[in-house]
Amino acid sequence: MGRSIFIQQIIDAAKVRKRNIVLPEGSDERVLEAAHIINSEGIASIILLGDKQQIAEVFSAKAWNLDGITVINPETSDKLQEYADTFYELRKAKGISPEQALEAVKQVSFFGTMIMQSGDADGMVSGAAHSTADTVRPALQVIKAAKKGATVSSFFIMDVDDKTYIFSDCALVVDPTAEQLADIAVDSAISAMNYDIPPKVALLSFSSYGSGGDCPMVEKVQQAVKLAKAKVAEVYPDKGIIIDGELQTDSAIVPGVAAKKVPESPLGGEARVLIFPDLNAANIGYKLVQRLAGAGAYGPILQGLNKPVNDLSRGCYVEDIVGTVALTALQADS
């Protein structure tokens, strides 16, 4: 699978920053190959978690150079007890015991987030061999939200025919309230700007400007649009963010359809950030575009955390991992 122009630009930008990124799934051969590519191209400095001997044997058999990659076995690390003590302090109010804290940080996802918490890594990419919950739970417990009470959400970067979109939220918030949907829309607009994607945001529905009639599902999106516009006006008035909705997908992304259905829309059918009304629609939507249109899908990328921890699909390709590491490196720099 070749790299798109967009991902190559992201990789080139990441090379300049040289961030430290943790890959906790050192037992997965796709992750090891991605680590080799990232290291050999100088995209980021990689910290691999896993059995040092097994990883060294794979690299040797493939004639890959392990120099420049830090390999750590959490269970034998001299940092294990220190991290366990720190994790206990973070979670003791939730009833965790010191023994439970120690067992938790032996798990690679928790250990990886503790490396970030200690300041020795800028981001983490996981999920090739773990569920989204296994990746997100340590992030929420250790890294935490950037602002108390903020909505932590996710997005996919979808690369379609050299045009790049953001789809959100495809992985975390199952049935967002209007307030959460507004937060997701604004956060996704800011995330888009971090990757030079135009912050033209459409909140999607089966209805465009009330064409679906009176319906709680439509009303939720309509309320979210009002809240998102108010937040942008208050917090980001000079960012050039355009938010509109509720819109059907064709009204959001096809100029000719927009001209007929919603001629007054400021997006003009050129939305690049698509906000789905719930997780059902978002997850189905991104996978349809990925599989039927052959789109590159990078994510889920989390937003709203203090430091970037990003997820992978368990069906990901090696280049998906490489691209997500580069995206994470830039997110750490924003």
Secondary structure, 3 states (H helix, E strand, C coil): CCCCHHHHHHHHHHHHHCCEEEECCCCCHHHHHHHHHHHHHCCCEEEEECCHHHHHHHHHHCCCCCCCCEEECHHHCCCHHHHHHHHHHHHHHHCCCHHHHHHHHCCHHHHHHHHHHCCCCCEEEECCCCCHHHHHHHHHHHHCECCCCCCCEEEEEEEECCEEEEEECCCCCCCCCHHHHHHHHHHHHHHHHHCCCCCEEEEECCCCCCCCCCCHHHHHHHHHHHHHHHHHHHHCCCCCCEEEEEECHHHHHCHHHHHHHCCCCCCCCCCCEEECCCHHHHHHHHHHHHHHCCCEEEEEEEECECCCEEECCCCCCHHHHHHHHHHHHHHHCC
